[in-house]
Every structure is written in structure tokens, then in C-alpha cells.
Amino acid sequence: MPVGEPAEGRDTKPPLSGIRIADFSRVLAGPLCTMILADLGADVIKIERPESGDDTRAWGPPFVGEDAAYFLSLNRNKRSIALDLQTAEGVAIARRLAARSDVIVENFRPGLMRRFGLDHDSLDKENPRLVYCSVVAFGDDDTNPKPGYDIIVQAMSGLMSITGERGGPPVKAGVALLDVITGLYAANGIQAALLERANTGRGQRLSVSLFGSSVAAMVNQAANYLLGGMVPGPVGTEHPNIVPYQVFQAQDKPFVLAAGNDRLYQRTCEAIERPELSTDERFATNAGRVENRTILVPMLQAVFAERTAAEWLRRLERNAVPCAPVSRMDEVFASPDGSETIQEIADPVRGLLKLVADPIRLHGRTLDVRMPPPRLGEHTAEILAELAER
């Protein structure tokens, strides 16, 4: 069945159908949050600056038409209205839109929405059912003057201190991962607030901070310090609590081995024809392997350097040991699993767009794409007409 085609005989009304979201956010965390909600059926209206719009429209190359691929990856299933919030007319339209929305999402610096009269306290008087989500950098009180850029928070949250090779400089993740995590937390919080509203009849203000989300994303590394007093550092692709669980370099290229328990380690030793490494008391348990990783890992690396990655992957898979090649993006989308993630979107102006589909499956199928990413202000007249009707 083609992507997005309704299943025969099934009620395909999406779960957030009938929910209107006024999206004042831009760049990544907020737009990712609202795209998830749009994919689930919400009517997301993206409020953008006239002429320039969301910053990411210009974050290229590559570009498709006038918009960067970056923007296109975060804004499907949305409508765009161009409003100048520096003018009384723009603010008045924004307030009318907010009064008729179920959710507001914004990621302006604290205080700016209040200046526009678009803060929660002002809007709550007109629309007490409004769920108001602020995506902030460090907290609602704005005591930290640093800007909320992903790379800044990667540095401050601890992620950069544990990323990179042993003894090497700090390294940022290859994607704005903390913005992504924050957007996921925000989408989750908004849906929880909507469920509560269904019971109480009232909305609320919630906030999700980039810094707080990022520290929460440190999960076991944070717990290793808080509960064990261990200050982690960069260890390349090694796992702090499991050995062997990392990249190894084969004769021709790298691959990943993930022996997550003692039985899988024993199977690894069988696959590489080194059974004595599984009975050595230094390596027989995971705790022992973690303690003696500087002895074991070089021994394993020397073995893996003798054959190609394909040969080791065949041997390990035959022994049911988790392993994988290290794939480039072109290899990802050429693979059977990767090709299944591609969603083709018909865009009457830009042509056929290939983007990554929402990973959520409802009723066993991919979520529908109702609209391609909008052109700047594409739906301004349409939305103004809707506001004038009521």
C-alpha cells in the first residue's frame, strides 16, 4: 500500500484531529515538536516573520526551490501565516488566532511574548482551555544569559565532555541531538496537558528547557555520577558499563560489536575462535571485563584486524551476537530498513520530496502526509478568512 494511503474499511481519523496549534516556534526543538503533533492530526499554523520566515529556511545548501532541506525536514503537515509581530495589526491577528487555538508553542526568549501580549497570563483570560508550551533555554526565570543553541547546551550539559576519543578534545554529536530530545519531551508534555484538560476543562502553561532535557538525556551517565561518584570522560565508542560494546576496526573498515551480557560475550569468543578469553577469570563476567577493558579490548582489536568486516559480521551473526556495519547516510537509505523510512511527498511547487517519515505507526501504518512543508505565508489569506468567519 502506498505511503499515506488510508486502509480500506478503517476509521483513519487521526488522534489529534480537531486540535489547533498556533506555532510561534522556530529552528528545531519547537518545530520538531509541532511536526509530531501535526503528523498525529493537529492543525498546526506556523506563524512566521514576513520576508524571511523561520531561520532554517535559509540554512543551506542544499536548497529545494527557495527553502533549505533543513527547513523541509521539520515542517510537513503545517500551514504558514506571515505576521509581523512588531505591528499592532500583526499582534491583533495573533491574539485572535490564540483565542481560537487549543495549544500555543513558542520558543522566544523569556519576556518577549509578554511584550506582545501573547503570554499565558494574558491569553488565559480569553481562552482558559489553552495549553501553552514554552520551550526555553535554561528556565523560566531567564537568569542564565547564554543563548539556547544546541552546541552551547551540549557543552554545558555534560554531553560534550563524554563524547570523543580517550585523551582527545571534546566533540559535539553529529546532529543537534539535544534540540531533538527537547522537542520530543515538549510533544509528550503537550499531549499530557491535553489529556488533563479533557478531565478538568482547563488548560495550563508548561515549559520544557533545553538544558533540563539535555541533562535528563544523560540517563546512566548522570546516575553513574549521582549514585556512584564517577565523573565520566570521553571513551570513544566504548560503553561505560558494558564490555565489549563498541566499534572495532576490521581489516578493511569498522564495525560495531554489542556483547551486552556474559552469554553474548561467550558467543563472541566462539565466533572469533578464542574460547580461552571467555574462561579467563579476568574476563568471565561483565564487571571483570569493565575493570580489565584496557587489557581485553586491545586483544580483541588485534583479532578483528585479521579479517574483513563482512567476514566478522557473518561469523558473529551466525552466533547470534549483536553486530552491525558503520553505515554512511547513502548506505542507510540504500538498505532495506533505511528505504522503508523514506516518505515521498508530492509538492506542487517543489516537485517530489523525499523525507524521513514519522517513525510512529498507528494501526500498523505510516502516518499520513496531508500537506508538504509550507511556503512562507502560503496560507495567510486562508487563515485570515477562517478567523473572520467567527
C-alpha positions in Angstrom: 0.0 0.0 0.0 1.5 3.4 -0.9 2.7 5.6 2.0 -0.2 7.6 3.5 -3.0 5.7 1.7 -5.9 5.1 4.0 -6.6 1.5 5.0 -9.8 0.1 3.5 -12.8 -0.1 5.8 -10.9 1.6 8.7 -11.7 4.8 10.5 -8.5 6.7 9.8 -9.3 9.9 11.6 -6.0 10.9 13.2 -5.9 11.0 17.1 -5.3 14.8 17.3 -7.8 15.7 14.6 -9.7 18.9 15.7 -6.8 20.3 17.8 -5.5 23.6 16.5 -1.9 24.7 17.4 -0.6 28.2 17.0 3.1 27.6 16.5 5.3 30.6 17.2 8.5 28.5 17.4 11.4 28.3 15.0 14.6 26.4 14.2 14.5 22.8 15.6 13.1 21.9 19.0 9.8 23.7 18.7 9.2 22.9 15.0 10.0 19.2 15.6 7.5 19.1 18.5 4.8 20.7 16.4 5.5 18.5 13.3 5.0 15.4 15.5 1.6 16.8 16.6 0.8 17.7 13.0 1.6 14.2 11.9 -0.8 13.0 14.6 -3.6 15.1 13.0 -3.4 18.5 14.7 -4.0 21.6 12.6 -0.6 23.4 13.1 -0.5 27.0 12.0 3.1 28.2 11.8 3.5 32.0 12.5 6.5 33.4 10.6 8.2 36.7 10.0 7.3 38.3 6.7 10.0 38.1 4.0 12.5 35.8 6.0 10.3 33.4 7.9 11.8 30.6 10.0 15.6 30.9 10.3 16.1 27.4 8.9 14.5 28.3 5.5 18.0 29.9 4.8 20.1 27.2 6.4 21.5 25.7 3.3 22.8 24.4 0.9 21.2 22.2 -0.1 18.1 24.0 -1.1 14.9 22.8 -2.8 13.4 25.8 -4.5 13.7 28.7 -2.1 13.9 26.6 1.1 16.7 24.7 2.7 16.5 20.9 3.2 16.8 21.7 7.0 13.5 23.5 7.0 11.8 20.9 4.9 12.8 18.2 7.3 10.8 19.8 10.2 7.7 21.4 8.8 5.4 19.0 6.9 1.6 19.0 7.6 1.7 22.6 8.7 0.1 25.8 7.3 2.1 29.1 7.3 0.9 32.6 8.0 3.2 35.6 7.7 2.7 38.0 10.6 4.7 41.0 11.7 4.5 40.9 15.5 6.2 44.3 15.6 3.0 45.9 14.4 -0.3 46.3 16.2 -2.1 44.6 13.3 0.1 41.6 13.5 -0.3 41.2 17.2 -4.1 41.6 17.0 -4.3 38.8 14.4 -2.0 36.6 16.5 -4.2 37.2 19.6 -7.3 36.2 17.6 -5.6 33.1 16.5 -4.5 32.3 20.0 -8.0 32.7 21.3 -9.3 30.1 18.8 -6.4 27.6 19.4 -6.1 24.7 21.7 -2.3 24.9 22.0 0.4 27.5 21.7 4.1 26.6 21.3 6.7 29.3 21.5 10.5 29.4 22.0 11.2 33.2 22.1 13.5 34.5 24.8 11.6 34.9 28.1 9.6 38.1 28.3 9.2 38.7 24.5 5.7 37.0 24.3 4.6 39.2 27.3 5.7 42.3 25.4 3.4 41.2 22.5 0.6 40.5 24.9 0.8 36.8 23.9 2.0 35.4 27.2 0.0 32.7 29.0 -1.4 35.0 31.7 -2.8 37.4 29.1 -4.3 34.7 26.8 -5.6 32.6 29.7 -8.3 35.3 30.4 -9.7 34.9 26.9 -9.1 31.2 26.4 -8.9 29.3 29.7 -8.7 26.0 27.9 -5.4 27.0 26.2 -2.4 24.7 26.6 0.6 27.0 26.4 4.0 25.4 25.9 7.2 27.4 26.2 10.4 25.8 25.0 13.1 27.7 26.9 16.9 27.5 27.1 17.6 27.2 30.8 14.5 28.1 32.8 11.6 30.4 33.1 13.4 33.0 35.2 15.9 33.8 32.4 18.8 34.1 34.9 21.3 32.5 32.6 22.3 34.9 29.9 23.7 32.3 27.5 21.8 31.7 24.2 20.0 28.4 23.9 21.9 27.0 20.9 22.3 23.2 20.8 26.1 23.3 20.8 26.1 25.6 23.8 24.0 23.1 25.8 26.0 20.2 24.5 28.9 21.8 26.2 27.1 22.8 29.4 25.0 19.6 29.9 27.9 17.2 30.0 27.3 15.6 26.6 30.4 17.1 25.0 32.6 16.0 28.0 31.8 12.3 27.3 31.9 12.5 23.5 35.1 11.9 21.6 38.2 9.6 21.9 40.1 9.0 25.0 42.6 11.8 25.6 41.2 13.8 22.7 39.3 17.1 22.6 35.6 17.4 23.4 33.4 16.5 20.4 29.8 17.5 19.7 27.2 15.0 18.4 26.9 15.0 14.6 23.3 16.2 14.8 21.6 18.8 17.0 20.6 15.9 19.2 19.6 17.9 22.3 17.2 20.0 20.3 15.6 16.8 19.0 15.3 15.4 22.6 13.8 18.6 23.8 11.2 18.6 21.0 10.2 15.0 21.9 9.8 16.0 25.6 7.7 19.0 24.6 5.4 16.9 22.3 4.9 14.5 25.2 4.1 17.2 27.7 1.6 18.9 25.4 -0.3 15.7 24.9 -0.4 15.0 28.6 -1.8 18.6 29.2 -4.5 17.9 26.6 -5.5 14.7 28.4 -5.7 16.6 31.7 -7.8 19.3 30.0 -10.2 16.7 28.9 -10.8 15.9 32.6 -10.7 19.4 34.1 -11.8 21.6 31.3 -8.9 23.9 31.8 -5.6 24.4 30.0 -2.3 25.2 31.6 1.2 26.5 31.0 4.0 24.1 30.7 7.7 24.6 29.9 10.4 22.4 28.7 14.0 23.6 29.0 16.8 22.6 26.6 19.2 22.3 29.5 16.9 20.3 31.6 16.0 17.9 28.8 19.7 17.6 27.9 20.8 16.7 31.5 17.9 14.2 31.6 19.2 12.7 28.4 22.5 11.8 30.2 20.5 9.0 31.9 23.0 6.3 33.1 26.0 8.7 32.8 24.3 11.1 35.2 23.3 8.3 37.5 26.9 7.0 37.4 27.9 10.3 39.0 25.0 11.0 41.3 24.9 7.4 42.7 28.4 6.2 42.2 30.5 9.4 42.3 32.0 8.5 38.9 32.9 11.5 36.7 32.7 10.1 33.2 35.0 11.2 30.4 35.3 10.5 26.7 35.8 6.9 25.8 35.3 6.9 22.0 32.6 4.4 21.1 33.1 2.3 24.3 30.2 1.8 26.7 31.0 2.9 30.3 29.3 -0.1 31.9 29.5 -2.9 29.3 32.5 -4.6 27.6 32.8 -5.3 24.7 30.3 -2.8 23.3 31.9 -0.5 20.8 33.4 -0.1 17.3 36.3 -2.3 16.3 38.4 -1.8 13.2 38.5 -4.8 10.9 41.0 -5.4 8.2 39.1 -3.1 5.8 36.6 -0.9 7.8 35.0 -0.5 11.2 32.0 -2.4 12.6 30.1 -2.4 15.8 30.0 -5.3 18.3 27.5 -5.2 21.2 28.0 -8.1 23.6 25.6 -6.9 26.2 25.8 -9.8 28.6 28.1 -12.7 29.6 26.4 -15.2 27.3 26.8 -12.9 24.3 30.5 -12.5 25.2 30.9 -16.2 25.3 29.4 -16.5 21.8 31.7 -13.7 20.6 34.7 -15.7 21.8 33.4 -18.8 20.0 32.9 -16.7 16.8 36.5 -15.4 16.8 37.9 -18.9 17.8 39.3 -17.6 21.1 37.4 -19.7 23.7 40.1 -19.1 26.3 39.1 -15.4 26.5 35.7 -16.5 27.9 37.1 -18.7 30.7 39.9 -16.2 31.7 38.8 -15.1 35.2 39.6 -11.5 34.3 37.0 -11.5 31.6 34.4 -14.1 32.6 32.0 -11.5 34.0 31.0 -8.1 32.7 32.2 -6.5 35.9 35.6 -8.1 35.3 35.7 -7.1 31.6 34.9 -3.4 32.6 37.7 -3.5 35.2 40.1 -5.0 32.7 38.9 -3.4 29.5 42.4 -1.9 28.7 43.7 -5.5 28.6 40.8 -7.1 26.8 39.9 -4.5 24.1 43.4 -4.4 22.5 43.4 -8.2 22.4 40.0 -8.3 20.6 41.1 -5.5 18.3 44.2 -7.5 17.2 42.0 -10.4 16.3 39.5 -8.3 14.4 42.2 -6.6 12.4 43.0 -10.0 10.8 39.8 -10.3 8.7 37.3 -8.1 6.8 34.3 -6.6 8.5 32.0 -8.7 6.3 33.7 -11.9 7.5 33.4 -10.9 11.1 29.8 -9.8 10.7 28.9 -13.2 9.2 30.6 -15.1 12.0 29.1 -13.0 14.8 25.6 -13.1 13.3 25.9 -16.9 12.9 26.5 -17.0 16.7 23.5 -14.6 17.3 25.8 -11.8 18.6 24.5 -8.3 18.0 26.7 -6.5 15.5 26.4 -4.1 12.6 28.4 -2.2 9.9 29.0 1.5 10.4 26.9 2.9 7.6 27.1 6.3 5.8 23.9 8.1 5.0 23.8 6.8 1.4 24.2 3.3 2.7 21.5 3.8 5.2 18.9 4.7 2.6 20.1 2.0 0.2 19.4 -0.6 2.9 16.1 -2.4 3.1 15.4 -1.0 6.6 16.5 2.5 5.6 14.5 2.6 2.4 11.4 1.8 4.4 11.8 5.1 6.3 11.7 7.3 3.2 8.4 9.1 2.6 7.7 10.6 -0.8 5.7 13.8 -0.6 4.1 15.4 -3.7 4.7 19.1 -3.6 3.1 21.1 -6.5 5.8 23.7 -6.4 9.0 22.0 -5.4 8.3 18.7 -7.0 8.6 15.3 -5.3 10.2 15.5 -1.9 11.9 12.5 -0.3 12.0 13.0 3.5 12.1 10.7 6.5 8.7 9.5 7.7 7.4 9.9 11.2 8.5 6.7 13.0 5.2 6.3 14.8 2.9 3.7 13.3 -0.8 3.7 14.1 -2.9 0.8 13.1 0.3 -0.7 11.7 0.8 2.0 9.1 2.8 5.2 8.5 1.1 8.5 9.5 -0.4 10.4 6.6 1.2 13.4 5.0 -1.7 15.8 4.4 0.4 18.8 3.2 4.0 19.3 2.1 6.1 21.8 4.1 4.5 25.2 3.5 6.0 28.1 1.5 6.4 31.3 3.6 3.0 32.8 4.1 1.3 30.3 1.8 -1.8 30.1 3.9 -2.1 33.7 5.2 -5.2 34.6 3.2 -6.9 31.2 4.0 -6.2 31.5 7.8 -7.3 35.2 7.9 -10.6 34.2 6.2 -11.1 31.5 8.8 -10.6 34.0 11.6 -13.0 36.4 10.0 -15.8 33.8 9.9 -16.3 33.6 13.6 
